[in-house]
């Protein structure tokens, strides 16, 4: 019980929004299992038993983390900075980011606590607004009302505005389902009470208002510029929880998370000092599926301190960008077989892939509907060769917290084997009936113990099965190295294809020019699956040959002086009733002595 209280105190005393979107803390026990971790989130909350998740399964394993885990189990303390692979919020990508791990044991507790921070989250912005300010509408750092820029009827002027659904004040309930309604409630609350109200988190409110003032000035600057046909929207998202999308019409189709701390593109942009291109999800049927999101983090350096307080970007219209893409790569006055990336060229496929292997752009019209799909499904043989040439690498991970639909059992299967069919002589034998009855009771007792639900009434068939706990596996792909140019040949049964690839500078894109897929159809290759799918888990033999370090608790938490079993947590045995055993003994003696036989 003391451990639960202590962990709750840690959650309460650690302000989440001062660690940054990619900062977090975790705790592990002497077995290496996490007690606290942002990835310790079981999808099925109906399970009564707590999820057992090893630290090396909660994160992407490497040598540094193995050593940190061992030192935390051994009650050591220390700090270490290194680059590590980081899975994105939507689990589609893997990025490389720098992290500093700092750990120490917790006094009078049987676990250790660690803090993980990227370099840009070691410091954070804490706005200080004078106590004489009584309402946000009177704070005018830019000669305009900050609260006015948050009004819904001002979206045309300041862009469609979202605020992160955080607990700014204890009596203001966050809403994630209807952000506009939450924004209206926030404005009304600030008008009635001051940002320094005792029930409010002053740091959260003041940071939100600070970002609201700065971003409103950015939108005013955008209004002086004309949007090109290729750019359908501009946006800015901040650490303080403000997201502005301009123009307002683009905000109506905005489907990114309003909470920037849970936004995949936002967190990825912070870890990469390049332009991040993010294609839409392949099953996105809204207008947002017709655009490519491009984002980049805002870097600030103040007295040698690095800060990344915001992410800015645009949304590119796919149709107009495709035209610009083909025009920019096509050679004019060309008589060669390959003259760049002409639209719908029968000989050449030109594709843009991001660093996760997802299709971003192509010169073929029939690829446009596949933008956002994993390229290993679209052109498996080409993706396999990109792996062989070390353009891409992959990492397979297992999720032990997943839920899946159970597999229906085949009810037409045969019944139990080894069933004895009695003869007529046996049926006429009273002794046989007695022994059969005893054996039947023993069978029912055994079945009821082994399969407690076997003898229950069958429930009606239900087409909608409830999900149950399971293991799933997923393979994420990423750029294997810093090389920029690649080329190779794809050999098939009676044809071959050539390709060249070049990474685009300051982006997460790679341009691939290859012989058209339709020119060589004999490459019958099984598609590469990137999406999450049910799995039996890692090979148990490999796990047994490489056991993880565990120490276990020093003393039993459930120790009871009245417990007679010397083993901690020992199980009790099953004791059948004495009268039942006596009946079985009498029936057996009757059978052996021949009392049940009729005289001849």
SEVO-169272 format. One record per residue (C-alpha): residue in one letter; x, y, z. Coordinates in steps of 0.2 Angstrom, whole numbers, padded with zeros to 4 digits, always signed. Layout:
<recs>
aXYZ/...
</recs>
This chain:
<recs>
x+0000+0000+0000/x+0014+0012+0004/x+0021+0009-0014/x+0004+0014-0022/x+0003+0030-0011/x+0021+0035-0015/x+0018+0032-0034/x+0003+0043-0033/x+0013+0057-0025/x+0025+0056-0039/x+0012+0058-0052/x+0004+0073-0042/x+0020+0082-0038/x+0028+0080-0056/x+0020+0093-0067/x+0019+0085-0084/x+0019+0101-0094/x+0036+0107-0088/x+0045+0091-0095/x+0040+0095-0113/x+0031+0084-0125/x+0045+0071-0126/x+0051+0072-0108/x+0044+0059-0095/x+0048+0049-0080/x+0047+0031-0076/x+0049+0019-0061/x+0054+0001-0061/x+0054-0013-0048/x+0068-0025-0044/x+0062-0037-0058/x+0064-0023-0071/x+0045-0021-0073/x+0039-0003-0075/x+0027+0004-0062/x+0026+0021-0070/x+0029+0024-0089/x+0020+0034-0102/x+0019+0018-0113/x+0011+0008-0099/x-0006+0011-0106/x-0017-0005-0107/x-0030-0004-0121/x-0042-0015-0111/x-0046-0007-0095/x-0058-0021-0090/x-0043-0032-0085/x-0042-0034-0066/x-0024-0039-0066/x-0011-0026-0068/x-0001-0026-0084/x+0017-0033-0082/x+0028-0024-0094/x+0047-0025-0094/x+0056-0008-0096/x+0065-0015-0112/x+0048-0019-0119/x+0041-0002-0115/x+0055+0006-0125/x+0066+0002-0140/x+0080-0008-0132/x+0099-0004-0134/x+0114-0007-0124/x+0113+0009-0114/x+0096+0005-0108/x+0101-0013-0103/x+0114-0005-0092/x+0103+0008-0085/x+0090-0005-0081/x+0103-0016-0072/x+0109-0001-0062/x+0092+0004-0057/x+0088-0014-0051/x+0104-0013-0041/x+0099+0003-0032/x+0112+0013-0041/x+0111+0031-0047/x+0118+0041-0061/x+0115+0050-0077/x+0119+0046-0096/x+0116+0055-0112/x+0115+0046-0129/x+0105+0045-0145/x+0092+0032-0146/x+0078+0026-0157/x+0061+0033-0152/x+0044+0027-0158/x+0032+0040-0164/x+0015+0044-0155/x+0005+0035-0169/x+0018+0021-0169/x+0021+0022-0188/x+0038+0030-0187/x+0055+0028-0178/x+0066+0043-0176/x+0083+0045-0168/x+0083+0057-0154/x+0095+0063-0140/x+0090+0059-0123/x+0097+0061-0105/x+0092+0048-0092/x+0095+0052-0074/x+0090+0039-0061/x+0091+0035-0042/x+0083+0024-0030/x+0068+0030-0020/x+0071+0030-0001/x+0061+0017+0009/x+0054+0010-0006/x+0058-0006-0017/x+0059+0003-0034/x+0070+0016-0043/x+0064+0032-0052/x+0071+0040-0068/x+0069+0056-0078/x+0071+0056-0096/x+0073+0073-0105/x+0079+0079-0123/x+0091+0093-0123/x+0078+0106-0128/x+0067+0101-0113/x+0080+0104-0100/x+0074+0122-0099/x+0057+0129-0102/x+0048+0145-0103/x+0039+0152-0088/x+0030+0168-0091/x+0028+0181-0077/x+0013+0192-0078/x+0011+0206-0065/x-0001+0203-0051/x-0010+0219-0056/x-0018+0211-0071/x-0035+0206-0067/x-0042+0199-0083/x-0033+0193-0099/x-0043+0205-0110/x-0033+0219-0102/x-0016+0212-0106/x-0010+0220-0122/x+0008+0216-0125/x+0005+0219-0144/x-0007+0233-0143/x-0022+0221-0146/x-0033+0211-0134/x-0026+0193-0132/x-0043+0186-0127/x-0050+0194-0143/x-0039+0183-0153/x-0046+0168-0144/x-0064+0172-0148/x-0074+0160-0160/x-0081+0175-0170/x-0063+0181-0174/x-0057+0165-0183/x-0058+0174-0200/x-0045+0186-0193/x-0034+0176-0182/x-0036+0159-0190/x-0046+0143-0183/x-0040+0142-0165/x-0038+0126-0155/x-0032+0125-0137/x-0025+0110-0129/x-0038+0101-0117/x-0028+0103-0101/x-0034+0106-0083/x-0031+0125-0083/x-0042+0127-0068/x-0050+0114-0056/x-0068+0120-0060/x-0065+0121-0079/x-0067+0103-0085/x-0056+0099-0101/x-0066+0094-0117/x-0057+0084-0130/x-0073+0079-0140/x-0078+0097-0144/x-0063+0109-0144/x-0073+0124-0150/x-0085+0123-0135/x-0070+0121-0123/x-0063+0137-0131/x-0079+0146-0128/x-0080+0140-0110/x-0062+0145-0107/x-0065+0163-0113/x-0080+0164-0102/x-0071+0158-0087/x-0056+0170-0090/x-0069+0184-0092/x-0077+0180-0075/x-0061+0176-0065/x-0043+0181-0066/x-0029+0170-0073/x-0021+0171-0055/x-0037+0163-0047/x-0033+0151-0033/x-0042+0137-0043/x-0031+0139-0058/x-0014+0133-0063/x-0006+0150-0066/x+0008+0144-0076/x-0003+0134-0088/x-0015+0149-0091/x-0001+0162-0092/x+0009+0151-0105/x-0007+0149-0115/x-0011+0167-0115/x+0007+0171-0120/x+0007+0159-0135/x-0010+0166-0140/x-0003+0184-0141/x+0013+0178-0151/x+0003+0167-0163/x-0010+0180-0167/x+0004+0191-0173/x+0010+0177-0184/x-0007+0175-0192/x-0008+0194-0195/x+0008+0192-0205/x+0001+0178-0215/x-0014+0188-0220/x-0002+0200-0229/x+0004+0185-0240/x-0006+0177-0254/x-0008+0158-0253/x-0001+0149-0268/x-0011+0135-0276/x+0001+0122-0269/x-0002+0128-0251/x-0019+0125-0244/x-0016+0131-0226/x-0003+0138-0214/x-0002+0133-0196/x+0007+0135-0180/x+0006+0124-0164/x+0015+0128-0147/x+0021+0120-0132/x+0008+0131-0122/x-0006+0122-0131/x-0011+0135-0144/x-0014+0129-0162/x-0019+0141-0176/x-0024+0136-0193/x-0025+0149-0207/x-0037+0151-0216/x-0052+0147-0206/x-0059+0135-0219/x-0043+0124-0218/x-0046+0123-0199/x-0063+0115-0202/x-0054+0100-0210/x-0040+0100-0197/x-0039+0082-0189/x-0023+0083-0179/x-0023+0082-0160/x-0027+0099-0152/x-0016+0093-0137/x+0002+0096-0144/x+0009+0084-0131/x+0000+0070-0140/x+0002+0075-0158/x+0013+0064-0168/x+0019+0077-0181/x+0023+0089-0167/x+0034+0078-0156/x+0043+0071-0172/x+0047+0089-0178/x+0055+0092-0161/x+0067+0078-0163/x+0072+0082-0181/x+0080+0098-0187/x+0073+0096-0204/x+0057+0098-0213/x+0045+0083-0209/x+0033+0078-0222/x+0018+0068-0216/x+0006+0060-0228/x-0012+0057-0223/x-0018+0040-0216/x-0023+0029-0231/x-0041+0027-0224/x-0044+0046-0222/x-0059+0050-0232/x-0060+0069-0227/x-0053+0083-0236/x-0038+0082-0225/x-0033+0066-0235/x-0030+0077-0250/x-0015+0086-0242/x+0002+0083-0236/x+0007+0090-0219/x+0025+0099-0219/x+0031+0104-0202/x+0047+0111-0194/x+0052+0115-0176/x+0056+0133-0171/x+0073+0134-0163/x+0078+0147-0150/x+0095+0149-0142/x+0095+0161-0127/x+0112+0162-0118/x+0117+0145-0124/x+0101+0137-0119/x+0091+0128-0133/x+0072+0129-0133/x+0059+0123-0146/x+0043+0131-0140/x+0033+0129-0156/x+0031+0120-0173/x+0026+0129-0189/x+0021+0122-0206/x+0010+0121-0221/x-0002+0109-0229/x+0002+0105-0247/x-0012+0101-0260/x-0008+0084-0267/x-0015+0087-0284/x-0006+0104-0287/x+0010+0098-0279/x+0010+0082-0290/x+0010+0094-0306/x+0024+0104-0299/x+0033+0088-0294/x+0033+0081-0312/x+0036+0098-0320/x+0052+0101-0309/x+0059+0084-0313/x+0055+0083-0332/x+0068+0087-0345/x+0063+0098-0359/x+0068+0094-0377/x+0073+0076-0372/x+0074+0062-0385/x+0081+0049-0373/x+0071+0034-0366/x+0070+0042-0349/x+0067+0061-0348/x+0064+0064-0330/x+0048+0060-0321/x+0034+0063-0334/x+0016+0060-0328/x+0010+0043-0331/x+0026+0038-0339/x+0025+0020-0345/x+0044+0016-0343/x+0048+0025-0327/x+0041+0026-0309/x+0045+0041-0299/x+0041+0040-0280/x+0044+0051-0265/x+0045+0040-0249/x+0046+0047-0231/x+0058+0040-0218/x+0045+0027-0213/x+0043+0020-0230/x+0026+0028-0233/x+0021+0035-0251/x+0021+0054-0251/x+0021+0057-0270/x+0022+0048-0287/x+0021+0052-0305/x+0008+0039-0309/x-0011+0043-0307/x-0015+0026-0300/x-0003+0029-0286/x-0012+0045-0280/x-0025+0035-0270/x-0011+0025-0262/x-0003+0040-0254/x+0000+0037-0236/x+0001+0018-0238/x+0017+0008-0234/x+0027+0006-0250/x+0031-0012-0246/x+0013-0016-0250/x+0013-0006-0266/x+0029-0012-0274/x+0037-0026-0263/x+0052-0030-0274/x+0058-0012-0274/x+0056-0010-0256/x+0065-0026-0252/x+0080-0020-0263/x+0080-0003-0254/x+0082-0014-0238/x+0096-0024-0246/x+0105-0008-0251/x+0104-0001-0233/x+0093+0014-0238/x+0080+0007-0225/x+0082-0003-0210/x+0068-0010-0199/x+0065-0014-0181/x+0052-0026-0175/x+0043-0023-0159/x+0030-0033-0149/x+0016-0025-0139/x+0010-0035-0124/x-0004-0023-0120/x-0014-0026-0136/x-0032-0032-0137/x-0038-0043-0152/x-0054-0052-0157/x-0053-0070-0151/x-0052-0083-0164/x-0068-0093-0165/x-0066-0112-0162/x-0072-0124-0175/x-0088-0131-0167/x-0089-0145-0180/x-0074-0154-0173/x-0075-0171-0167/x-0078-0175-0148/x-0066-0182-0135/x-0057-0198-0140/x-0054-0214-0129/x-0072-0217-0126/x-0076-0235-0121/x-0091-0243-0129/x-0099-0256-0117/x-0104-0273-0123/x-0121-0281-0119/x-0113-0292-0106/x-0107-0277-0098/x-0124-0268-0098/x-0132-0283-0089/x-0118-0283-0076/x-0123-0273-0061/x-0105-0272-0055/x-0101-0263-0072/x-0115-0250-0069/x-0107-0247-0051/x-0090-0245-0058/x-0096-0234-0073/x-0105-0223-0061/x-0090-0220-0050/x-0079-0217-0065/x-0092-0205-0072/x-0092-0195-0056/x-0073-0195-0056/x-0073-0189-0074/x-0085-0175-0070/x-0074-0170-0055/x-0059-0169-0066/x-0067-0160-0080/x-0074-0147-0068/x-0058-0144-0060/x-0048-0143-0076/x-0061-0134-0087/x-0072-0125-0075/x-0083-0118-0090/x-0084-0134-0100/x-0100-0140-0091/x-0109-0123-0091/x-0123-0120-0103/x-0118-0114-0120/x-0121-0096-0123/x-0129-0090-0139/x-0118-0086-0154/x-0113-0068-0155/x-0107-0061-0171/x-0098-0046-0162/x-0085-0054-0151/x-0077-0044-0137/x-0058-0041-0138/x-0047-0050-0127/x-0028-0048-0121/x-0016-0053-0135/x+0002-0050-0141/x+0004-0040-0157/x+0020-0036-0168/x+0024-0021-0179/x+0038-0017-0190/x+0044+0001-0191/x+0056+0006-0205/x+0068+0020-0204/x+0083+0027-0214/x+0098+0016-0210/x+0112+0028-0212/x+0117+0045-0217/x+0122+0041-0235/x+0112+0051-0248/x+0114+0041-0264/x+0109+0023-0268/x+0106+0012-0284/x+0103-0006-0288/x+0096-0020-0299/x+0080-0030-0296/x+0082-0047-0304/x+0066-0057-0308/x+0062-0073-0318/x+0064-0066-0335/x+0067-0047-0333/x+0075-0035-0322/x+0073-0017-0316/x+0085-0004-0311/x+0083+0010-0298/x+0092+0025-0292/x+0088+0034-0275/x+0093+0051-0268/x+0088+0058-0251/x+0082+0076-0252/x+0092+0088-0242/x+0084+0095-0226/x+0069+0084-0227/x+0064+0066-0222/x+0061+0062-0240/x+0070+0051-0253/x+0067+0052-0272/x+0067+0035-0281/x+0067+0033-0300/x+0065+0015-0306/x+0060+0005-0321/x+0041+0005-0321/x+0033-0009-0311/x+0022-0014-0325/x+0037-0017-0336/x+0042-0032-0326/x+0027-0042-0319/x+0036-0058-0316/x+0042-0053-0299/x+0030-0062-0288/x+0035-0056-0270/x+0024-0057-0255/x+0020-0039-0248/x+0029-0033-0233/x+0017-0029-0219/x+0021-0014-0208/x+0004-0013-0199/x+0001-0021-0182/x-0005-0039-0182/x-0008-0053-0170/x+0008-0063-0165/x+0013-0077-0154/x+0027-0066-0147/x+0046-0068-0148/x+0054-0085-0150/x+0055-0092-0132/x+0071-0101-0136/x+0080-0085-0139/x+0073-0077-0123/x+0079-0092-0113/x+0096-0091-0120/x+0097-0072-0116/x+0088-0070-0100/x+0085-0053-0093/x+0093-0048-0076/x+0081-0048-0062/x+0083-0047-0043/x+0066-0049-0035/x+0060-0041-0019/x+0071-0042-0004/x+0056-0047+0007/x+0039-0053+0003/x+0026-0039+0003/x+0012-0051+0008/x+0021-0058+0022/x+0009-0065+0036/x+0014-0072+0053/x-0001-0084+0053/x+0004-0091+0036/x+0011-0109+0039/x+0018-0111+0022/x+0037-0106+0022/x+0037-0102+0004/x+0032-0084+0001/x+0016-0084-0009/x+0014-0103-0008/x-0001-0110-0016/x-0014-0121-0007/x-0018-0139-0011/x-0035-0146-0017/x-0043-0157-0003/x-0058-0167-0009/x-0072-0171+0004/x-0069-0186+0015/x-0086-0193+0012/x-0084-0193-0007/x-0067-0202-0005/x-0075-0215+0006/x-0089-0219-0006/x-0076-0221-0020/x-0067-0233-0009/x-0082-0244-0005/x-0087-0245-0023/x-0070-0250-0028/x-0069-0264-0015/x-0086-0270-0020/x-0080-0271-0038/x-0064-0280-0033/x-0073-0293-0021/x-0086-0298-0034/x-0101-0293-0022/x-0110-0286-0037/x-0110-0303-0046/x-0126-0313-0047/x-0125-0331-0041/x-0125-0343-0056/
</recs>
